[in-house]
Amino acid sequence: MKTIRFERDGAIGNIVLANPPFNRLDARFAENLRAAVREASQSDIRVLVIRAEGPHFSFGGEVREWPGKDVNWFRTFVADVNIAYRAIEMLKIPTVAVVQGIAFGGGFELALACDFLVAADNATFRCVEVTTAMLPIAGALQRIAERAGRARASRFAMLGEPISGAEAGTLGIATHVVPESALTATATALARQLATGPTRSYAATRTLLKAWSSGGVAAADLVMLDVAMELYDGPDAQRGFVNTAAAFDKDIEPPPLVFEGK
């Protein structure tokens, strides 16, 4: 039985962590995740959701496999996990993490690799690595800093303090926070909205944000014109301009578009 699987519902793809109740990240996790991401990337889905079966998103790394392993084994394991997470970030489509229960360590980092993080208000996020004299090794430190500031990244990584779903929303770590009973409905509505939206526009937005993440405002400015002109020359934007112009002439709100751009 696969502990990670890819499945789809029309234009919505799902990568499912299917090893409940803890969904620990074992030695084959990176290989299985990369296979699922590869399957997603080769499909024609327009949004990817990462979710987990059971009461918890993920307790993080399967540490019981690590003692006594050679440092080169551990280096390769960490590198493979990072490659899998960065593959999610390199997709051209929007990505959504749906988190219930606990998201610790590498599980927290997996959620942070997504554009949108939909969390139950009673979920718990935590950088647990400091409890084993380590540090976050798959991107949490820098991505918390990017979303919530350097001081908070230092606090959560060095002190290992838990972050509730509600606090994650307040700090900007989570994009959507709802009661656990509304988690599935909220994530499904968001995924459907993204799946029927302007896919090329979403991809361009992600490109600019990646440029900003790596080089700041100046780097984003360098690519902005080229990215924007590709959108302008596409069918979705042209139809959007025509519809909006017609609505302006009639002093009404323009009707919603059905987007076809990929």
C-alpha positions as CSV (number, residue, x, y, z in Angstrom):
1,M,0.0,0.0,0.0
2,K,1.4,3.4,-1.0
3,T,2.1,5.8,1.9
4,I,1.9,8.7,-0.5
5,R,-0.4,8.8,-3.5
6,F,-1.5,11.1,-6.3
7,E,-5.1,11.3,-7.3
8,R,-7.2,13.8,-9.2
9,D,-10.7,15.1,-9.3
10,G,-11.0,16.8,-12.7
11,A,-8.7,19.8,-12.7
12,I,-7.8,19.4,-9.0
13,G,-4.9,17.1,-8.1
14,N,-4.3,15.7,-4.6
15,I,-1.1,14.4,-3.1
16,V,-2.2,12.4,0.0
17,L,-0.1,11.4,2.9
18,A,-1.6,8.0,3.6
19,N,0.2,6.6,6.6
20,P,-2.0,7.6,9.5
21,P,-2.2,8.4,12.3
22,F,1.2,10.1,12.3
23,N,2.2,10.2,8.6
24,R,5.9,10.1,9.6
25,L,8.5,11.0,6.9
26,D,10.4,7.7,6.6
27,A,13.5,6.8,4.5
28,R,11.3,6.3,1.4
29,F,9.3,9.5,1.9
30,A,11.3,11.7,-0.5
31,E,11.3,9.1,-3.2
32,N,7.5,8.5,-2.9
33,L,6.8,12.3,-2.7
34,R,8.9,13.0,-5.8
35,A,7.0,10.3,-7.7
36,A,3.7,11.8,-6.7
37,V,4.9,15.3,-7.7
38,R,6.2,14.0,-11.0
39,E,2.8,12.4,-11.7
40,A,1.1,15.7,-10.8
41,S,3.4,17.7,-13.0
42,Q,2.8,15.5,-16.0
43,S,-1.0,15.8,-15.7
44,D,-3.2,18.7,-16.9
45,I,-4.5,19.6,-13.4
46,R,-4.7,23.3,-12.6
47,V,-4.2,23.2,-8.8
48,L,-2.5,20.8,-6.5
49,V,-3.7,20.1,-2.9
50,I,-1.5,18.4,-0.4
51,R,-3.5,16.7,2.4
52,A,-3.2,13.9,4.9
53,E,-5.3,11.0,6.0
54,G,-6.1,10.6,9.7
55,P,-6.1,13.0,12.6
56,H,-2.7,14.6,11.9
57,F,-0.9,16.1,9.0
58,S,2.5,14.8,9.9
59,F,4.6,14.3,13.0
60,G,7.7,14.9,10.8
61,G,10.8,12.7,10.3
62,E,10.9,9.1,11.3
63,V,13.8,9.7,13.7
64,R,13.9,6.0,14.8
65,E,15.6,5.3,11.5
66,W,18.4,7.8,12.0
67,P,20.6,6.7,14.9
68,G,23.9,5.1,13.8
69,K,23.4,6.0,10.1
70,D,26.5,7.5,8.4
71,V,26.5,11.2,8.0
72,N,26.6,10.8,4.2
73,W,23.4,8.8,4.4
74,F,21.8,11.6,6.3
75,R,23.1,14.2,4.0
76,T,21.6,12.4,1.0
77,F,18.3,11.9,2.8
78,V,18.0,15.6,3.7
79,A,19.0,16.6,0.1
80,D,16.4,14.3,-1.4
81,V,13.7,15.7,0.9
82,N,14.6,19.2,-0.1
83,I,14.6,18.3,-3.8
84,A,11.0,16.9,-3.4
85,Y,9.8,20.1,-1.6
86,R,11.5,22.4,-4.1
87,A,9.8,20.4,-6.9
88,I,6.5,21.4,-5.4
89,E,7.6,25.0,-5.4
90,M,8.7,24.7,-9.0
91,L,5.3,23.7,-10.3
92,K,3.5,26.2,-12.5
93,I,0.2,25.7,-10.8
94,P,-1.0,27.0,-7.4
95,T,-0.5,24.6,-4.5
96,V,-2.5,24.3,-1.3
97,A,-1.6,22.5,2.0
98,V,-4.5,21.4,4.2
99,V,-3.4,20.9,7.8
100,Q,-5.3,19.3,10.7
101,G,-3.9,18.1,14.0
102,I,-0.1,18.2,14.3
103,A,2.4,19.4,11.7
104,F,5.9,19.0,13.2
105,G,9.3,19.3,11.7
106,G,9.4,18.1,8.1
107,G,5.6,18.0,8.0
108,F,5.5,21.7,8.9
109,E,8.1,22.3,6.2
110,L,6.0,20.4,3.6
111,A,3.1,22.7,4.3
112,L,5.4,25.8,4.0
113,A,6.4,24.7,0.5
114,C,2.8,25.4,-0.7
115,D,1.4,28.8,-1.9
116,F,-1.6,28.5,0.4
117,L,-1.7,26.9,3.8
118,V,-5.3,26.2,5.0
119,A,-5.1,25.3,8.7
120,A,-7.6,24.2,11.4
121,D,-7.6,26.7,14.2
122,N,-6.7,24.0,16.6
123,A,-3.8,22.6,14.5
124,T,-0.3,22.8,16.0
125,F,2.8,23.7,14.0
126,R,6.3,23.2,15.5
127,C,9.9,23.3,14.6
128,V,11.0,20.3,16.8
129,E,14.5,20.0,15.5
130,V,16.1,21.9,18.4
131,T,14.9,19.1,20.7
132,T,17.5,16.9,19.0
133,A,20.2,19.6,18.9
134,M,19.5,20.1,15.2
135,L,17.9,22.9,13.1
136,P,15.1,22.9,10.5
137,I,16.6,21.1,7.5
138,A,14.0,21.4,4.8
139,G,13.3,25.1,4.6
140,A,11.2,26.1,7.7
141,L,13.6,28.6,9.1
142,Q,13.9,30.8,6.0
143,R,10.3,30.4,5.0
144,I,9.0,31.4,8.4
145,A,11.3,34.4,8.2
146,E,9.9,35.2,4.8
147,R,6.3,35.0,6.0
148,A,6.5,36.2,9.6
149,G,9.9,37.9,10.1
150,R,13.4,37.0,11.2
151,A,12.7,37.5,14.9
152,R,9.8,35.0,14.9
153,A,11.8,32.5,12.8
154,S,14.6,32.7,15.5
155,R,12.1,32.2,18.3
156,F,10.2,29.3,16.8
157,A,13.4,27.5,15.6
158,M,15.6,28.1,18.6
159,L,12.9,27.6,21.3
160,G,10.8,25.1,19.6
161,E,7.6,26.7,20.7
162,P,4.4,25.4,19.3
163,I,2.3,27.6,17.0
164,S,-1.5,27.1,17.0
165,G,-3.4,27.3,13.8
166,A,-5.0,30.5,15.0
167,E,-1.6,32.1,15.7
168,A,-0.2,30.9,12.4
169,G,-3.0,32.8,10.7
170,T,-2.3,36.0,12.7
171,L,1.4,35.8,11.9
172,G,0.9,35.2,8.2
173,I,2.3,31.7,8.2
174,A,-1.1,30.3,7.3
175,T,-3.2,31.9,4.6
176,H,-6.6,30.6,5.8
177,V,-7.6,29.5,9.3
178,V,-11.0,27.9,10.0
179,P,-12.6,25.6,12.6
180,E,-11.6,22.0,12.0
181,S,-15.2,21.1,11.1
182,A,-14.9,23.6,8.2
183,L,-11.4,22.6,7.0
184,T,-12.4,20.3,4.2
185,A,-15.1,22.6,2.8
186,T,-12.8,25.6,2.9
187,A,-9.9,23.8,1.2
188,T,-12.3,22.4,-1.4
189,A,-13.8,25.8,-2.2
190,L,-10.3,27.3,-2.5
191,A,-9.1,24.5,-4.8
192,R,-12.1,24.9,-7.0
193,Q,-11.7,28.7,-7.2
194,L,-8.0,28.2,-8.2
195,A,-8.9,25.4,-10.7
196,T,-11.3,27.7,-12.6
197,G,-9.1,30.9,-12.4
198,P,-6.5,32.4,-14.7
199,T,-3.9,29.7,-14.6
200,R,-1.3,31.7,-16.6
201,S,-1.8,34.6,-14.3
202,Y,-1.3,32.4,-11.2
203,A,1.9,31.0,-12.8
204,A,3.2,34.6,-13.5
205,T,2.4,35.6,-9.9
206,R,4.4,32.6,-8.6
207,T,7.3,33.5,-10.9
208,L,7.5,37.1,-9.5
209,L,7.3,35.9,-5.9
210,K,10.1,33.4,-6.5
211,A,12.2,36.2,-8.0
212,W,11.5,38.4,-5.0
213,S,12.3,35.5,-2.6
214,S,15.7,35.0,-4.2
215,G,16.7,38.6,-4.9
216,G,14.3,41.0,-3.4
217,V,12.2,43.8,-5.1
218,A,15.0,44.6,-7.7
219,A,15.1,41.0,-8.9
220,A,11.3,40.9,-9.2
221,D,11.3,44.2,-11.1
222,L,13.8,42.8,-13.6
223,V,11.4,40.0,-14.8
224,M,8.1,41.7,-14.3
225,L,7.8,43.3,-17.7
226,D,8.6,40.0,-19.6
227,V,6.2,38.1,-17.4
228,A,3.4,40.6,-17.8
229,M,3.8,40.9,-21.6
230,E,3.3,37.1,-21.9
231,L,0.0,37.5,-20.1
232,Y,-1.0,40.5,-22.1
233,D,-0.5,38.6,-25.3
234,G,-2.6,35.7,-24.2
235,P,-6.3,35.0,-24.8
236,D,-7.5,35.3,-21.2
237,A,-6.2,38.8,-20.7
238,Q,-7.4,40.0,-24.1
239,R,-10.9,38.7,-23.4
240,G,-10.8,40.2,-20.0
241,F,-9.9,43.6,-21.3
242,V,-12.7,43.4,-23.9
243,N,-15.3,42.4,-21.3
244,T,-14.2,45.0,-18.8
245,A,-14.1,47.8,-21.4
246,A,-17.7,46.8,-22.5
247,A,-18.8,46.9,-18.9
248,F,-17.2,50.3,-18.3
249,D,-19.2,51.6,-21.3
250,K,-22.4,50.5,-19.7
251,D,-21.3,51.5,-16.1
252,I,-21.8,48.0,-14.8
253,E,-19.6,45.4,-13.2
254,P,-17.9,43.1,-15.7
255,P,-19.1,39.5,-15.7
256,P,-16.8,36.8,-14.5
257,L,-14.6,35.1,-17.1
258,V,-14.2,31.4,-17.7
259,F,-10.4,31.0,-18.0
260,E,-8.9,28.7,-20.5
261,G,-5.2,29.7,-20.4
262,K,-2.8,27.1,-19.2
